[in-house]
Amino acid sequence: MHIKYIGKQMEVSLGPLLYCWPKEKVIEFYRAVADSQIPLVYLGETICSRRRELKFTDYMDLAHMLKASGKEVVLSTLALLEAPSEYTELKKQVNNGEFTIEANDMGAVQAAKELGLPFICGPTINNYNLASLKKLHSWGMQRFVMPVELSKHWLDKVISIEAPAFEIEVFGHGFMPLALSARCFTARHKGLAKDKCQTICISNPKGLLAQTQESEPLLRLNGIQTQSAACIDLSSERSDMEKMGVDYFRVSPSGIKSVELADKLLNGEHEPQIHTDAELSCNGYWHQQAGFNRV
């Protein structure tokens, strides 16, 4: 296995909240995050602009609160832009004057590049080779989150070509973001039009579980996003990640237990499982297998 550098301790990050929660619950959640040991926190709406429980000013208030508690804060942007108004809002996020952004769409990359601002590439940017990563780094990319469908073998091969000049983050725990659509699956399931959805996804704080005809968990519907039904859990792979030179292990939040998990990881606990029997775990992609497999 290629070793990027020895003695570099891998940190834990908390990804952006992917679900639609009431504003009060979101504020309560991030107050708990502020009291945690988590050093790096991603913050912002990444799924749907119709989720208006929190406005940009609310996210900035939360970002300042988290920064005051000693956290590094990154503002995450939408992963699918569908209207000029969304790009206008995105440019306001990018040019916020204080916080780095996580670009989840190439529109955000372009906006940051035009302004000469550093950025981080989220897992929905399709970075599949070193040439793309180097090009993005030349435009200002400081760190990239590896797409969830890639494996440790892919990562090891890429970083063994030459020592990267950017940081690496791996989506290590949470329900995996798999795809995005212009259609809203949750609204359609409830018999609602997307433009008159009543923000119905707020009724499903962990998304809507879809099963096969044999009643086996298959996918998780989260508005316009499709997620894995099983929770990816790479906590037992952290030692290998650290040897490879991975800088951050991302925990994608689905509740207060995600904060507890991140704290346990930071305290050196080896396999702090938090998923329940109803939330199966998986790690297949990391091992070059079908994503829902557990190796």
Secondary structure as UniProt FT lines:
FT   STRAND          11..14
FT   HELIX           23..34
FT   STRAND          40..43
FT   TURN            49..50
FT   HELIX           56..68
FT   TURN            69..70
FT   STRAND          72..76
FT   HELIX           84..94
FT   STRAND          100..103
FT   HELIX           106..115
FT   STRAND          119..121
FT   TURN            123..124
FT   HELIX           130..139
FT   STRAND          141..145
FT   TURN            148..149
FT   HELIX           152..161
FT   STRAND          167..180
FT   HELIX           185..189
FT   TURN            190..191
FT   HELIX           194..196
FT   TURN            198..199
FT   HELIX           200..203
FT   TURN            205..206
FT   STRAND          208..211
FT   TURN            213..214
FT   STRAND          217..222
FT   TURN            223..224
FT   STRAND          225..233
FT   HELIX           235..237
FT   HELIX           238..244
FT   STRAND          248..251
FT   HELIX           256..266
FT   TURN            267..268
FT   TURN            277..278
FT   STRAND          281..282
FT   HELIX           285..287
FT   TURN            291..292
//
